[in-house]
Structures are given as structure tokens and as C-alpha cells.
């Protein structure tokens, strides 16, 4: 802990906030992000689906940038805040796209400021800071919130000031509404569909794109494809299934841009489809799924399921593999790998040996060893299924497609 945190003299700043105060604030940012998110969702339930939807990462990044930029400004008043500014403008644009009054977002900002001030008061009592400093912090914080509000208002007005004839803006608004998740605001979507000359399909296919994008991507798309290519995680909505003609269109329009095709689903489930597609993009980055110009989610559903909750998989594996806990690392690993291949293939010892690169007799010895440790668990259907799921997930998590 910096020496400044132990000194009561910090409470008499010559400026609105002493630069050293940033050292007290930085460790609080992760906890504040979580607390602000919880308070905002509790007070403004309309935001719950955003915090848990396909744009959740961008939202948390915006909150983190807003808090971090304030702290860095205290440490260095000349700090550049361009990234924060753009994220805050995007918050305003999303509000306009989704048809909400801007007052809701501004109220959320002020609520976040109150949460931060509450935390500052706790820090003040902990480190014996003077009331003068806490008051200076409050003044600086709410002045900062005014700045955030102005930035989001810019983005909001930017969307609202567009002419109704701006079909591209209307279609982006439609895209945001559909992908925001259920319940879909039927009346709003019907009105936008009419104004944008677009028909809400019975099914749609979402496509997650990897930036940066070629400038000609938009021009190569079919006219009825909805797209937002300006987001940090750009994506498309294709009405209906991915037919051969649509596939050819994608291949031409993307021109080498990596993409993952989500499942074809009803519009009410579009948020799930794009979430799965983005997760596959992440698994490609992690080396779990092999990269290709166009990857299809439907080819990796089991992988998505098994790796959907790594912490839970770890708990399942710990429980199911507990009989091997007393063995040494190398011996335990060999038995686990033999068990994985044996359970997943149901093959005889000779074939398991070929897959593992060991003699069949070695496999038989290991299987007897496994029987002695697991007993009836290996023939119990529930335990056997749980074992296979855990072992497959662990194998996928440790695999790299080099």
C-alpha cells in the first residue's frame, strides 16, 4: 500500500484532488464495476438483458473505461480519453437504437456515481481522510458524470437527428432490437420494419465477424441483410437459413474476413445465436477450434456445450476423478488419458493402444488399475456419462489446433 494511504495529511489538497489519491482508487475499480452493474440492473431492470446479453463485454468495457479514465485523470490530468469518449457515445447510440428515453441512461450514470461516492466514504474512514477531500471527490465525480452524460447525448442525438429516410440507420436500429433478446417489442419492430422496408422473417441466421473489416463488406451484402460493422464485435443478420446463394454472397462480400455462422433460429432467439457464434470465435483464438474463412457453429455444438462453464467442468472433473487423487502426477495423467479414450471409443484394448501409442497389454493393465480405483462407478450410467463429459471437456480445454 502506498505511503500516502497512511497519512492523514492527504486530506488538505491544494487542487480539487491530489494526484496521489489515484493510488487509493485503482484497487477499487474491479469491485466497483461489479457493484455498479448490480445496482443498475436492480434499479433499471430494462438494462438486465444488456448486462447479460451479446453486448455485455462492450458494456463492461465502457463502465471500466469510464472509471479508469476518471482515476487516470486524477493521476495525470492530461491523460487521453479518446477510447472512453467513443464508448460513451456508443452507449447513447444504443439507447436511441433501442427506442429508450435518454433519461434512463443518465439516471444509471448518476446511480453509478452514488455507488462510487459511497465507496469513497468507506475509503475515507479506513485511511482517516479529511471531509474536505471527500467533498472534493464528490464535486469532481459529479462534474465528471456531467461530462459522460454530454458524450452519450452526442451519440443519442446523432441517431435521432438522422432523417427518417435513412434506411441504413433504421435497419441498424432493427438489428439492435432483434439481437437485444426477448421480449421483442412487437409494436416498435413492426413500425421500424414498415419504415425500413424490411420484413421480419420467421427464422434468421446470425454471423459474427472478426475485425478489422474490408471496406467493401457492406457493399457486397444482399439488400435484406442487416449489419452493424462499426461495433468492436461486428455482426450480420441474414433473413432465413444460410442457403447456397447466401453462402456464395457471404464468400464474396467478406473477401477473406474470418466469420462464424451461428445457428438459424427464430428472431426471439437471435441473441443466443450471435452469442454462440462469438464464443466459437473466441475458441478459434484459443486454439480449440480450427480456424477457417467461414466456420459453422453447428459443427461445434458439443464443444460449445462442454466448454460453456469451465469452472463447473473443473468441479465435475474433480468430483468424478477423485478416486485417482492419491496417485502421482504422471501416473494419474496416463490413467486419465487411457480412461478418456476407452470411454469415448468403447474400443478393445488393441485399438485403444494404437490411439495412445502403447501396447495393448499396457492398456489392459491400466484398465484393471482403473477398475480397482473406480469400482462400480465405471459401469454406473450416470457416473460414466459424467466422466465422459468431464474428460472430453478437459481434453478440449487443453487442446490446441496448431
C-alpha contacts under 8 A as a table, 3 or more apart, distances in Angstrom:
res1	aa1	res2	aa2	distance
1	X	5	X	6.83
2	X	5	X	5.75
2	X	6	X	7.75
2	X	23	X	7.07
3	X	6	X	5.60
3	X	7	X	7.02
4	X	7	X	5.37
4	X	10	X	7.01
4	X	20	X	6.93
5	X	8	X	7.97
5	X	24	X	6.88
5	X	127	X	6.07
6	X	127	X	6.23
7	X	10	X	6.17
7	X	127	X	7.60
7	X	128	X	7.92
8	X	11	X	6.15
8	X	127	X	7.22
8	X	128	X	5.72
8	X	129	X	5.65
8	X	130	X	7.25
9	X	12	X	6.26
9	X	129	X	7.78
10	X	13	X	6.62
10	X	18	X	7.61
10	X	129	X	6.68
10	X	130	X	7.70
10	X	133	X	7.83
11	X	129	X	5.09
11	X	130	X	4.40
11	X	131	X	7.29
11	X	132	X	6.30
11	X	133	X	5.03
12	X	130	X	7.14
12	X	132	X	6.67
12	X	133	X	6.56
13	X	16	X	6.65
13	X	17	X	6.16
13	X	18	X	5.67
13	X	133	X	6.85
14	X	17	X	7.80
14	X	18	X	7.39
15	X	18	X	6.22
16	X	136	X	5.50
16	X	137	X	7.43
16	X	140	X	7.09
17	X	21	X	7.02
17	X	74	X	6.68
17	X	133	X	7.05
17	X	136	X	6.32
17	X	137	X	6.55
17	X	140	X	7.78
18	X	21	X	5.66
18	X	74	X	7.11
18	X	75	X	7.95
19	X	22	X	5.98
19	X	74	X	5.18
19	X	75	X	4.43
19	X	76	X	7.01
20	X	23	X	5.76
20	X	24	X	7.69
20	X	74	X	7.95
20	X	75	X	6.59
21	X	24	X	5.42
21	X	25	X	6.64
21	X	74	X	7.24
21	X	75	X	7.52
22	X	25	X	4.99
22	X	26	X	6.14
22	X	71	X	5.43
22	X	72	X	6.98
22	X	74	X	5.89
22	X	75	X	5.48
23	X	26	X	5.75
23	X	27	X	7.69
24	X	27	X	6.74
24	X	28	X	7.67
24	X	123	X	7.88
25	X	28	X	5.44
25	X	29	X	6.98
25	X	71	X	6.63
26	X	29	X	5.64
26	X	68	X	7.55
26	X	71	X	6.73
27	X	30	X	7.15
28	X	31	X	5.61
28	X	32	X	6.05
29	X	32	X	5.02
29	X	33	X	6.15
29	X	64	X	7.36
29	X	67	X	6.75
29	X	68	X	7.21
30	X	33	X	5.27
30	X	34	X	6.64
30	X	64	X	7.98
31	X	34	X	5.31
31	X	35	X	6.16
32	X	35	X	4.97
32	X	36	X	5.80
32	X	115	X	7.68
32	X	116	X	6.88
33	X	36	X	5.34
33	X	37	X	6.12
33	X	60	X	7.41
33	X	63	X	6.64
33	X	64	X	6.51
34	X	37	X	5.18
34	X	38	X	6.30
35	X	38	X	5.18
35	X	39	X	6.18
35	X	115	X	7.59
36	X	39	X	5.12
36	X	40	X	5.97
36	X	111	X	7.81
36	X	112	X	5.43
36	X	115	X	6.51
37	X	40	X	5.26
37	X	41	X	6.16
37	X	51	X	7.49
38	X	41	X	5.29
38	X	42	X	6.13
39	X	42	X	5.09
39	X	43	X	6.05
39	X	111	X	7.72
39	X	112	X	7.86
40	X	43	X	5.19
40	X	44	X	5.53
40	X	45	X	7.66
40	X	47	X	7.35
40	X	108	X	5.98
40	X	111	X	7.08
40	X	112	X	7.43
41	X	44	X	5.11
41	X	45	X	5.03
41	X	46	X	7.40
41	X	47	X	5.69
41	X	48	X	5.03
41	X	51	X	7.84
42	X	45	X	5.82
44	X	47	X	5.91
44	X	48	X	7.55
44	X	104	X	7.75
44	X	108	X	7.57
45	X	48	X	5.25
46	X	49	X	6.92
46	X	50	X	8.00
47	X	50	X	5.16
47	X	51	X	6.37
48	X	51	X	5.32
48	X	52	X	6.39
49	X	52	X	5.17
49	X	53	X	5.41
49	X	180	X	7.14
49	X	181	X	7.17
50	X	53	X	4.90
50	X	54	X	7.37
50	X	55	X	6.30
50	X	56	X	5.96
50	X	59	X	7.76
50	X	180	X	6.92
51	X	55	X	7.28
51	X	56	X	4.73
51	X	59	X	6.85
51	X	60	X	7.75
52	X	55	X	7.77
52	X	56	X	5.56
53	X	56	X	5.42
53	X	180	X	6.82
53	X	181	X	7.35
53	X	271	X	6.77
53	X	275	X	7.77
54	X	57	X	7.60
54	X	179	X	7.64
54	X	180	X	7.44
54	X	271	X	6.14
54	X	272	X	7.81
54	X	274	X	6.87
54	X	275	X	5.46
55	X	58	X	5.40
55	X	59	X	6.26
56	X	59	X	5.06
56	X	60	X	6.16
57	X	60	X	5.23
57	X	61	X	6.05
58	X	61	X	4.98
58	X	62	X	6.15
58	X	232	X	7.57
59	X	62	X	5.06
59	X	63	X	6.34
59	X	91	X	7.97
60	X	63	X	5.08
60	X	64	X	6.03
61	X	64	X	5.03
61	X	65	X	5.98
62	X	65	X	5.07
62	X	66	X	6.12
62	X	84	X	6.75
62	X	87	X	5.54
62	X	88	X	6.71
63	X	66	X	5.13
63	X	67	X	6.32
64	X	67	X	5.26
64	X	68	X	5.91
65	X	68	X	5.06
65	X	69	X	5.73
65	X	83	X	7.58
65	X	84	X	5.38
66	X	69	X	5.36
66	X	70	X	6.45
66	X	84	X	6.00
66	X	148	X	7.91
67	X	70	X	5.31
67	X	71	X	6.47
68	X	71	X	5.11
68	X	72	X	6.07
69	X	72	X	5.08
69	X	73	X	5.98
69	X	79	X	7.81
69	X	81	X	6.40
69	X	84	X	7.10
70	X	73	X	5.12
70	X	74	X	6.47
70	X	144	X	7.45
71	X	74	X	5.20
71	X	75	X	6.46
72	X	75	X	4.91
72	X	76	X	5.77
72	X	77	X	7.37
72	X	79	X	6.52
73	X	76	X	4.90
73	X	77	X	4.37
73	X	78	X	6.75
73	X	79	X	5.77
74	X	77	X	5.89
76	X	79	X	5.68
81	X	84	X	5.29
81	X	85	X	6.13
82	X	85	X	5.05
82	X	86	X	6.33
83	X	86	X	5.35
83	X	87	X	6.30
84	X	87	X	5.18
84	X	88	X	6.14
85	X	88	X	5.25
85	X	89	X	6.26
85	X	148	X	7.91
85	X	151	X	6.43
86	X	89	X	5.10
86	X	90	X	6.23
87	X	90	X	5.01
87	X	91	X	6.35
88	X	91	X	5.01
88	X	92	X	6.60
88	X	148	X	6.66
88	X	151	X	5.85
88	X	152	X	5.14
88	X	155	X	7.80
89	X	92	X	5.14
89	X	93	X	6.33
89	X	151	X	5.32
89	X	152	X	4.41
89	X	153	X	7.19
89	X	154	X	6.22
89	X	155	X	4.31
89	X	156	X	7.34
90	X	93	X	4.87
90	X	94	X	6.10
90	X	152	X	7.05
90	X	155	X	6.05
91	X	94	X	5.24
91	X	95	X	6.44
91	X	152	X	6.00
91	X	155	X	7.31
92	X	95	X	5.19
92	X	96	X	6.49
92	X	102	X	7.37
92	X	105	X	7.87
92	X	151	X	7.75
92	X	152	X	4.19
92	X	153	X	5.85
92	X	154	X	7.12
92	X	155	X	4.66
92	X	156	X	4.33
92	X	157	X	7.99
93	X	96	X	5.14
93	X	97	X	6.10
93	X	152	X	7.44
93	X	155	X	4.73
93	X	156	X	4.67
93	X	157	X	7.88
93	X	158	X	7.33
93	X	159	X	6.11
94	X	97	X	4.91
94	X	98	X	6.07
94	X	156	X	7.64
94	X	176	X	7.64
95	X	98	X	5.27
95	X	99	X	6.21
95	X	100	X	5.35
95	X	101	X	7.15
95	X	102	X	6.57
95	X	105	X	7.53
95	X	156	X	6.73
96	X	99	X	5.12
96	X	100	X	6.12
96	X	101	X	7.55
96	X	102	X	7.64
96	X	156	X	5.42
96	X	157	X	7.95
96	X	159	X	6.28
96	X	160	X	6.61
96	X	173	X	7.97
97	X	100	X	7.91
97	X	159	X	7.38
97	X	172	X	7.37
97	X	173	X	4.37
97	X	174	X	7.58
97	X	176	X	6.55
97	X	177	X	7.34
98	X	173	X	6.53
98	X	176	X	6.63
98	X	177	X	5.70
100	X	104	X	7.39
101	X	104	X	6.06
101	X	105	X	7.84
102	X	105	X	5.44
102	X	106	X	6.38
102	X	153	X	7.50
102	X	156	X	7.42
103	X	106	X	5.01
103	X	107	X	5.94
104	X	107	X	5.12
104	X	108	X	6.36
105	X	108	X	5.01
105	X	109	X	6.39
106	X	109	X	5.03
106	X	110	X	6.38
106	X	149	X	6.12
107	X	110	X	5.16
107	X	111	X	6.13
108	X	111	X	4.97
108	X	112	X	6.16
109	X	112	X	5.07
109	X	113	X	6.32
109	X	145	X	6.67
109	X	148	X	7.89
109	X	149	X	7.56
110	X	113	X	4.95
110	X	114	X	6.32
110	X	142	X	7.80
110	X	145	X	6.86
111	X	114	X	5.11
111	X	115	X	6.37
112	X	115	X	5.09
112	X	116	X	6.26
113	X	116	X	5.01
113	X	117	X	6.09
113	X	141	X	6.78
113	X	142	X	6.90
113	X	145	X	7.18
114	X	117	X	5.00
114	X	118	X	6.10
115	X	118	X	5.11
115	X	119	X	6.37
116	X	119	X	5.07
116	X	120	X	6.22
117	X	120	X	4.89
117	X	121	X	6.29
117	X	137	X	7.85
117	X	138	X	6.45
117	X	141	X	7.92
118	X	121	X	5.26
118	X	122	X	6.59
119	X	122	X	5.15
119	X	123	X	6.37
120	X	123	X	5.00
120	X	124	X	6.04
120	X	134	X	7.05
120	X	137	X	7.98
121	X	124	X	4.87
121	X	125	X	6.34
121	X	134	X	6.78
122	X	125	X	5.28
122	X	126	X	6.20
123	X	126	X	4.94
123	X	127	X	6.13
123	X	129	X	7.90
124	X	127	X	5.44
124	X	128	X	5.57
124	X	129	X	4.65
124	X	130	X	7.14
124	X	131	X	7.98
124	X	134	X	7.02
125	X	128	X	5.08
125	X	129	X	6.54
126	X	129	X	7.90
129	X	133	X	6.77
129	X	134	X	7.54
130	X	133	X	5.51
130	X	134	X	6.79
131	X	134	X	5.08
131	X	135	X	6.11
132	X	135	X	5.21
132	X	136	X	6.18
133	X	136	X	4.96
133	X	137	X	6.09
134	X	137	X	4.91
134	X	138	X	6.21
135	X	138	X	5.03
135	X	139	X	6.24
136	X	139	X	5.14
136	X	140	X	6.16
137	X	140	X	5.15
137	X	141	X	5.92
138	X	141	X	5.02
138	X	142	X	6.18
139	X	142	X	5.54
139	X	143	X	6.15
140	X	143	X	5.16
140	X	144	X	6.08
141	X	144	X	4.98
141	X	145	X	6.29
142	X	145	X	4.83
142	X	146	X	6.34
143	X	146	X	5.14
143	X	147	X	6.61
144	X	147	X	5.03
144	X	148	X	6.42
145	X	148	X	4.94
145	X	149	X	6.11
146	X	149	X	5.10
146	X	150	X	6.25
147	X	150	X	5.15
147	X	151	X	6.42
148	X	151	X	5.20
148	X	152	X	6.35
149	X	152	X	5.21
149	X	153	X	6.01
150	X	153	X	5.01
150	X	154	X	6.31
151	X	154	X	5.17
151	X	155	X	6.75
152	X	155	X	5.18
152	X	156	X	6.17
153	X	156	X	4.92
153	X	157	X	5.95
154	X	157	X	5.32
154	X	158	X	6.03
155	X	158	X	5.03
155	X	159	X	6.62
156	X	159	X	5.52
156	X	160	X	6.32
157	X	160	X	4.93
157	X	161	X	5.69
158	X	161	X	5.49
158	X	162	X	6.79
159	X	162	X	5.63
159	X	169	X	7.42
162	X	166	X	6.50
162	X	169	X	7.67
163	X	166	X	5.40
164	X	167	X	7.32
164	X	170	X	7.68
164	X	195	X	7.74
165	X	195	X	7.97
166	X	169	X	5.60
166	X	170	X	6.53
167	X	170	X	5.01
167	X	171	X	6.08
167	X	195	X	7.75
167	X	196	X	5.30
168	X	171	X	5.17
168	X	172	X	6.25
169	X	172	X	5.12
169	X	173	X	6.22
170	X	173	X	5.01
170	X	174	X	6.23
170	X	192	X	6.63
170	X	195	X	7.60
170	X	196	X	5.87
171	X	174	X	4.82
171	X	175	X	6.11
171	X	192	X	7.81
171	X	196	X	6.25
171	X	198	X	7.95
171	X	226	X	6.20
171	X	227	X	7.87
172	X	175	X	4.95
172	X	176	X	6.25
172	X	226	X	6.66
172	X	227	X	6.48
172	X	228	X	6.15
173	X	176	X	5.19
173	X	177	X	6.28
174	X	177	X	5.14
174	X	178	X	6.19
174	X	189	X	6.61
174	X	192	X	6.63
174	X	193	X	7.43
175	X	178	X	5.26
175	X	179	X	6.09
175	X	226	X	6.14
175	X	227	X	7.09
175	X	228	X	7.78
175	X	237	X	7.28
176	X	179	X	5.29
176	X	180	X	5.81
177	X	180	X	5.16
177	X	181	X	7.42
177	X	184	X	7.15
177	X	185	X	7.76
177	X	189	X	7.45
178	X	181	X	6.20
178	X	184	X	6.66
178	X	267	X	6.27
178	X	268	X	6.98
178	X	270	X	6.72
178	X	271	X	7.69
179	X	267	X	7.75
179	X	268	X	7.96
179	X	269	X	7.98
179	X	270	X	5.30
179	X	271	X	4.71
179	X	274	X	7.83
180	X	271	X	6.19
181	X	184	X	6.63
181	X	268	X	6.08
181	X	269	X	6.64
181	X	270	X	6.71
181	X	271	X	5.16
182	X	268	X	5.46
182	X	269	X	7.40
183	X	268	X	7.23
184	X	189	X	7.71
184	X	268	X	6.63
185	X	188	X	5.53
185	X	189	X	6.12
186	X	189	X	5.18
186	X	190	X	5.95
187	X	190	X	5.15
187	X	191	X	6.25
188	X	191	X	5.22
188	X	192	X	6.20
189	X	192	X	5.05
189	X	193	X	5.92
190	X	193	X	5.10
190	X	194	X	6.27
191	X	194	X	5.20
191	X	195	X	6.30
192	X	195	X	5.05
192	X	196	X	5.83
193	X	196	X	5.14
193	X	197	X	5.74
193	X	198	X	4.81
193	X	199	X	5.86
193	X	200	X	6.94
194	X	197	X	5.21
194	X	198	X	6.55
194	X	199	X	7.71
195	X	198	X	7.91
198	X	224	X	6.84
200	X	239	X	7.86
200	X	267	X	7.98
201	X	204	X	6.54
201	X	239	X	5.77
201	X	240	X	6.49
201	X	266	X	7.94
201	X	267	X	7.38
202	X	240	X	7.13
202	X	266	X	5.78
202	X	267	X	6.97
203	X	239	X	6.44
203	X	240	X	4.87
203	X	241	X	6.98
203	X	264	X	6.35
203	X	265	X	5.19
203	X	266	X	4.27
203	X	267	X	6.00
204	X	237	X	6.54
204	X	238	X	5.61
204	X	239	X	4.47
204	X	240	X	4.47
204	X	241	X	6.22
204	X	264	X	5.38
204	X	265	X	5.56
204	X	266	X	6.11
204	X	267	X	6.14
204	X	270	X	7.32
205	X	237	X	5.77
205	X	238	X	5.04
205	X	239	X	6.36
205	X	240	X	6.26
205	X	241	X	5.88
205	X	242	X	6.73
205	X	261	X	7.26
205	X	262	X	6.16
205	X	263	X	6.02
205	X	264	X	4.41
205	X	265	X	6.53
205	X	270	X	7.76
205	X	273	X	7.59
206	X	235	X	7.14
206	X	236	X	5.70
206	X	237	X	4.65
206	X	238	X	6.27
206	X	261	X	6.21
206	X	262	X	5.10
206	X	263	X	6.98
206	X	264	X	7.20
206	X	270	X	6.88
206	X	273	X	6.09
206	X	274	X	5.54
206	X	277	X	7.70
207	X	235	X	5.48
207	X	236	X	5.04
207	X	237	X	6.42
207	X	238	X	7.80
207	X	259	X	6.64
207	X	260	X	5.65
207	X	261	X	4.50
207	X	262	X	5.63
207	X	274	X	6.66
207	X	277	X	6.78
208	X	233	X	7.33
208	X	234	X	6.41
208	X	235	X	4.55
208	X	236	X	6.68
208	X	259	X	5.58
208	X	260	X	5.21
208	X	261	X	6.51
208	X	262	X	7.43
208	X	274	X	6.40
208	X	277	X	5.70
208	X	278	X	5.81
208	X	281	X	7.71
209	X	233	X	6.90
209	X	234	X	5.47
209	X	235	X	5.41
209	X	236	X	7.82
209	X	257	X	7.19
209	X	258	X	6.17
209	X	259	X	4.46
209	X	260	X	6.61
210	X	213	X	7.21
210	X	233	X	7.06
210	X	234	X	7.11
210	X	257	X	6.63
210	X	258	X	5.50
210	X	259	X	6.03
210	X	281	X	7.77
211	X	232	X	7.42
211	X	233	X	7.23
211	X	234	X	7.12
211	X	257	X	7.65
212	X	257	X	7.97
213	X	217	X	7.00
213	X	229	X	7.65
213	X	254	X	7.97
213	X	257	X	6.43
214	X	217	X	5.73
214	X	254	X	7.40
214	X	255	X	7.46
214	X	257	X	7.29
215	X	218	X	7.35
216	X	219	X	5.26
216	X	220	X	6.40
216	X	253	X	7.08
217	X	220	X	5.41
217	X	221	X	6.75
217	X	253	X	4.96
217	X	254	X	5.46
217	X	255	X	7.50
218	X	221	X	5.55
218	X	227	X	7.71
218	X	229	X	7.90
218	X	253	X	7.30
219	X	253	X	7.36
220	X	249	X	7.19
220	X	250	X	7.97
220	X	252	X	6.80
220	X	253	X	4.27
220	X	254	X	7.73
221	X	225	X	6.46
221	X	249	X	6.57
221	X	250	X	7.09
221	X	253	X	5.84
222	X	225	X	5.56
222	X	249	X	7.19
224	X	238	X	7.41
224	X	239	X	7.20
225	X	236	X	6.83
225	X	237	X	5.76
225	X	238	X	4.94
225	X	239	X	6.67
226	X	236	X	5.67
226	X	237	X	5.01
226	X	238	X	6.67
227	X	234	X	7.73
227	X	235	X	5.99
227	X	236	X	4.39
227	X	237	X	6.30
228	X	231	X	6.45
228	X	234	X	5.76
228	X	235	X	5.94
228	X	236	X	6.69
229	X	233	X	7.96
229	X	234	X	4.65
229	X	235	X	6.43
230	X	234	X	6.36
231	X	234	X	4.97
235	X	274	X	7.85
238	X	241	X	7.52
238	X	242	X	7.59
240	X	264	X	7.15
241	X	264	X	5.68
242	X	245	X	7.91
242	X	246	X	5.56
242	X	247	X	6.13
242	X	264	X	7.69
243	X	246	X	5.09
243	X	247	X	6.08
244	X	247	X	5.00
244	X	248	X	6.21
245	X	248	X	5.13
245	X	249	X	6.21
246	X	249	X	4.93
246	X	250	X	6.18
247	X	250	X	5.10
247	X	251	X	6.21
248	X	251	X	5.10
248	X	252	X	6.27
249	X	252	X	5.26
249	X	253	X	5.99
250	X	253	X	5.09
250	X	254	X	5.77
251	X	254	X	5.64
251	X	255	X	6.34
251	X	256	X	7.82
252	X	255	X	5.55
254	X	257	X	5.05
254	X	258	X	7.67
256	X	293	X	6.26
257	X	293	X	6.65
258	X	292	X	6.96
258	X	293	X	4.72
258	X	294	X	6.09
259	X	281	X	7.68
259	X	293	X	6.32
259	X	294	X	5.11
259	X	295	X	6.41
260	X	277	X	5.50
260	X	278	X	7.35
260	X	280	X	7.02
260	X	281	X	6.54
260	X	294	X	5.73
260	X	295	X	4.69
260	X	296	X	5.64
260	X	297	X	6.71
261	X	277	X	6.16
261	X	294	X	7.14
261	X	295	X	6.18
261	X	296	X	4.79
261	X	297	X	5.90
262	X	273	X	5.09
262	X	274	X	6.01
262	X	276	X	6.53
262	X	277	X	4.84
262	X	296	X	6.48
262	X	297	X	5.19
262	X	298	X	7.33
263	X	273	X	5.53
263	X	296	X	8.00
263	X	297	X	6.33
263	X	298	X	6.36
264	X	273	X	7.43
265	X	268	X	7.90
265	X	269	X	5.95
265	X	270	X	6.41
265	X	273	X	7.12
266	X	269	X	5.55
266	X	270	X	6.74
267	X	270	X	5.06
268	X	271	X	7.54
269	X	272	X	5.47
269	X	273	X	6.64
270	X	273	X	5.04
270	X	274	X	6.34
271	X	274	X	5.48
271	X	275	X	6.12
272	X	275	X	5.04
272	X	276	X	6.15
273	X	276	X	5.29
273	X	277	X	6.24
274	X	277	X	4.96
274	X	278	X	6.09
275	X	278	X	5.22
275	X	279	X	6.17
276	X	279	X	4.99
276	X	280	X	6.32
276	X	297	X	7.10
276	X	304	X	7.44
277	X	280	X	5.18
277	X	281	X	6.44
277	X	297	X	6.09
278	X	281	X	4.96
278	X	282	X	6.37
279	X	282	X	5.01
279	X	283	X	6.27
279	X	304	X	7.59
280	X	283	X	4.86
280	X	284	X	6.17
280	X	289	X	7.30
280	X	297	X	6.85
280	X	300	X	7.89
280	X	304	X	7.30
281	X	284	X	5.08
281	X	285	X	6.42
282	X	285	X	4.99
282	X	286	X	6.19
283	X	286	X	4.83
283	X	287	X	6.18
283	X	288	X	5.23
283	X	289	X	5.57
284	X	287	X	5.11
284	X	288	X	5.83
284	X	289	X	4.68
284	X	290	X	5.99
284	X	291	X	5.76
285	X	288	X	7.70
286	X	289	X	7.70
286	X	400	X	7.37
287	X	290	X	6.66
287	X	399	X	7.21
287	X	400	X	4.49
287	X	401	X	5.03
287	X	402	X	7.14
288	X	396	X	6.41
288	X	397	X	6.90
288	X	398	X	7.97
288	X	399	X	5.84
288	X	400	X	5.22
288	X	401	X	5.96
289	X	400	X	7.89
289	X	401	X	6.61
290	X	401	X	5.66
291	X	295	X	7.33
292	X	295	X	5.95
296	X	299	X	5.68
296	X	300	X	7.41
297	X	300	X	5.34
297	X	301	X	6.36
298	X	301	X	5.57
300	X	303	X	5.23
300	X	304	X	6.18
301	X	304	X	5.03
301	X	305	X	6.17
302	X	305	X	5.08
302	X	306	X	6.06
303	X	306	X	5.19
303	X	307	X	6.04
303	X	393	X	7.53
303	X	396	X	7.37
304	X	307	X	5.38
304	X	308	X	5.73
305	X	308	X	5.15
306	X	309	X	7.41
306	X	313	X	7.58
306	X	389	X	6.97
306	X	390	X	7.87
306	X	392	X	7.55
306	X	393	X	5.21
307	X	310	X	5.66
307	X	313	X	7.57
307	X	393	X	6.17
307	X	396	X	7.89
307	X	397	X	7.32
309	X	312	X	5.41
309	X	313	X	6.30
310	X	313	X	4.99
310	X	314	X	6.14
311	X	314	X	5.11
311	X	315	X	6.41
312	X	315	X	5.04
312	X	316	X	6.18
313	X	316	X	4.98
313	X	317	X	6.05
313	X	390	X	6.05
313	X	393	X	7.02
313	X	394	X	7.74
314	X	317	X	5.13
314	X	318	X	6.03
314	X	390	X	7.75
314	X	394	X	7.96
315	X	318	X	5.05
315	X	319	X	6.24
316	X	319	X	5.21
316	X	320	X	6.14
316	X	386	X	7.44
316	X	390	X	6.28
317	X	320	X	5.17
317	X	321	X	5.72
317	X	387	X	7.16
317	X	390	X	5.16
317	X	391	X	7.11
317	X	394	X	7.97
318	X	321	X	5.45
318	X	322	X	5.79
319	X	322	X	5.36
320	X	323	X	7.60
320	X	383	X	7.28
320	X	386	X	7.19
320	X	387	X	5.94
320	X	390	X	7.94
321	X	324	X	5.80
321	X	325	X	7.13
321	X	387	X	7.68
322	X	325	X	5.20
323	X	326	X	7.52
323	X	373	X	5.69
323	X	374	X	6.17
324	X	327	X	5.69
324	X	332	X	6.35
324	X	373	X	6.83
325	X	332	X	7.71
327	X	331	X	6.44
327	X	332	X	5.52
328	X	331	X	5.49
328	X	332	X	5.83
329	X	332	X	5.18
329	X	333	X	6.06
330	X	333	X	5.15
330	X	334	X	6.31
331	X	334	X	5.25
331	X	335	X	6.34
332	X	335	X	5.23
332	X	336	X	6.12
333	X	336	X	5.08
333	X	337	X	6.16
334	X	337	X	5.25
334	X	338	X	6.16
335	X	338	X	5.07
335	X	339	X	6.01
335	X	366	X	6.35
335	X	370	X	7.07
336	X	339	X	5.01
336	X	340	X	6.11
336	X	391	X	7.87
337	X	340	X	5.04
337	X	341	X	6.36
338	X	341	X	5.36
338	X	342	X	6.00
338	X	352	X	7.64
338	X	356	X	7.42
338	X	363	X	7.21
338	X	366	X	7.34
338	X	367	X	7.73
339	X	342	X	5.04
339	X	343	X	5.94
339	X	367	X	7.51
339	X	370	X	7.64
340	X	343	X	5.39
340	X	344	X	6.00
340	X	388	X	6.70
340	X	391	X	5.76
340	X	392	X	7.14
341	X	344	X	5.27
341	X	345	X	5.84
341	X	346	X	7.91
341	X	352	X	6.51
341	X	355	X	7.81
342	X	345	X	5.54
342	X	346	X	5.49
342	X	347	X	6.32
342	X	352	X	6.39
343	X	346	X	5.50
343	X	384	X	7.84
343	X	388	X	6.35
344	X	388	X	6.59
345	X	352	X	7.93
347	X	350	X	7.98
347	X	351	X	6.02
347	X	352	X	6.19
348	X	351	X	5.61
348	X	352	X	6.33
349	X	352	X	5.04
349	X	353	X	5.93
349	X	360	X	5.22
349	X	361	X	7.60
349	X	363	X	5.80
349	X	364	X	6.22
350	X	353	X	5.12
350	X	354	X	6.39
350	X	359	X	7.43
350	X	360	X	4.73
350	X	363	X	7.91
351	X	354	X	5.03
351	X	355	X	6.34
351	X	360	X	7.77
352	X	355	X	5.14
352	X	356	X	6.19
352	X	360	X	7.37
352	X	363	X	7.10
353	X	356	X	5.06
353	X	357	X	5.64
353	X	358	X	4.83
353	X	359	X	5.40
353	X	360	X	4.96
353	X	362	X	7.68
353	X	363	X	6.00
354	X	357	X	5.02
354	X	358	X	6.44
354	X	359	X	7.51
354	X	360	X	7.85
355	X	358	X	7.97
358	X	362	X	6.56
358	X	363	X	7.24
359	X	362	X	5.25
359	X	363	X	6.63
360	X	363	X	4.99
360	X	364	X	6.31
361	X	364	X	5.03
361	X	365	X	6.21
362	X	365	X	5.09
362	X	366	X	6.21
363	X	366	X	5.09
363	X	367	X	6.10
364	X	367	X	5.06
364	X	368	X	6.23
365	X	368	X	5.26
365	X	369	X	6.24
366	X	369	X	4.88
366	X	370	X	6.11
367	X	370	X	4.91
367	X	371	X	6.15
368	X	371	X	5.02
368	X	372	X	6.31
369	X	372	X	5.19
369	X	373	X	6.51
370	X	373	X	5.16
370	X	374	X	5.97
370	X	375	X	7.87
371	X	374	X	5.26
371	X	375	X	5.10
371	X	376	X	7.88
371	X	378	X	7.34
372	X	375	X	5.65
374	X	377	X	5.46
374	X	378	X	6.26
375	X	378	X	6.50
376	X	379	X	5.48
376	X	380	X	6.20
377	X	380	X	5.07
377	X	383	X	5.72
377	X	384	X	6.78
378	X	381	X	7.88
378	X	383	X	6.77
378	X	384	X	5.50
379	X	383	X	7.78
379	X	384	X	6.49
380	X	383	X	5.51
380	X	384	X	5.92
381	X	384	X	5.10
381	X	385	X	6.06
382	X	385	X	5.26
382	X	386	X	6.21
383	X	386	X	5.05
383	X	387	X	5.94
384	X	387	X	5.05
384	X	388	X	6.17
385	X	388	X	5.16
385	X	389	X	6.20
386	X	389	X	5.19
386	X	390	X	6.08
387	X	390	X	5.19
387	X	391	X	5.98
388	X	391	X	5.17
388	X	392	X	5.98
389	X	392	X	5.25
389	X	393	X	6.13
390	X	393	X	5.17
390	X	394	X	6.12
391	X	394	X	5.12
391	X	395	X	6.06
392	X	395	X	5.07
392	X	396	X	6.13
393	X	396	X	5.07
393	X	397	X	6.03
394	X	397	X	5.07
394	X	398	X	6.22
395	X	398	X	5.27
395	X	399	X	6.05
396	X	399	X	5.08
